[in-house]
Amino acid sequence: MLRINQVLRQERNIENVLKHIKALQIVQNTAKPQQEVYTDLFENLPENVKSFFAKYPPNLKYKKTFSSSIDPLKNPFLPSINPLTKVWENPDYNKEDYKQIYHVCYRYGLVDFLPKPDSLTTKEQLSHFVEPVTNEVIDLNSMSKLKRNLKVVKEYSKVDTFFEEKIEDLNKNVINELQDIIIIRKEREEKHLAKQKQMEAAIANMDNIIVNWKTDPKKKEAYMNRQKINAAKKLKLFA
């Protein structure tokens, strides 16, 4: 049986896949997306691309070359120079980050909204990562570089229903596992409470046991005999 954290991690991964599929469907169903379509598409983009566009809105025209570090329109993919210290500063996003963001935007047809640095957008430098990247869920190469056709959308709809069924199974497993944990904890608590009640009852009856022992002549006589035997043994040891 899967642990709870493993089940929840798998469920989050499946939710991310469904978002990815939904975003591709939005792009493929629209030849020229309008503002409303881009709003829906933005909600289904990966987190790194959403955070990028939140920091650098696409409606601004950013510099294509190197600029000052205090320039509000500096290019985030290019190094900038500090006008006070005359020291070059690293770009906000390095080449690897630019590569990942470019891949996602290329899939969804959003490349035109990215800042275009001249030093990074030459054909030689972009040739090795303009091609779509395959991943475990969506084989982009098999889509012949994202040709927008309805056949692909139908294929994704089948995958969507498949993952929805998987999520339902995972939810059932989580509920069953939680019920087992609750039952085990209840049994432990009941055993602990029973032992605690026994101890409290024994302590409460201790006074009655002492009183009975003192008032009972037979128990008193047996106690005195034991004392005499112990005293005799001690005398033999020191004799």
Number of C-alpha atoms within 10 A of each C-alpha: 7 11 10 15 10 10 16 16 11 15 18 12 10 18 15 16 20 20 17 18 19 21 22 22 21 18 20 20 14 12 9 9 15 9 8 9 15 15 11 13 20 15 13 20 20 16 11 13 17 15 11 15 14 10 10 20 13 15 9 11 15 19 18 19 16 18 18 18 21 11 13 12 16 23 26 24 22 23 19 23 17 14 12 8 7 10 11 13 13 14 16 14 16 13 12 9 14 15 15 15 19 19 19 18 16 18 19 18 16 15 15 10 15 20 20 19 17 12 12 16 12 10 9 8 11 13 10 9 12 14 14 18 16 11 9 6 11 15 13 15 13 9 13 10 14 18 9 17 13 12 9 15 18 12 10 18 15 10 16 17 12 11 16 14 11 14 19 12 11 18 15 12 17 20 12 12 15 13 12 12 11 11 11 11 11 12 11 11 11 11 11 11 12 11 11 12 12 11 12 10 11 12 11 11 11 11 11 10 11 10 10 13 14 11 10 10 11 11 13 13 11 10 12 12 12 11 12 11 11 11 11 11 12 11 10 8 7 6 6
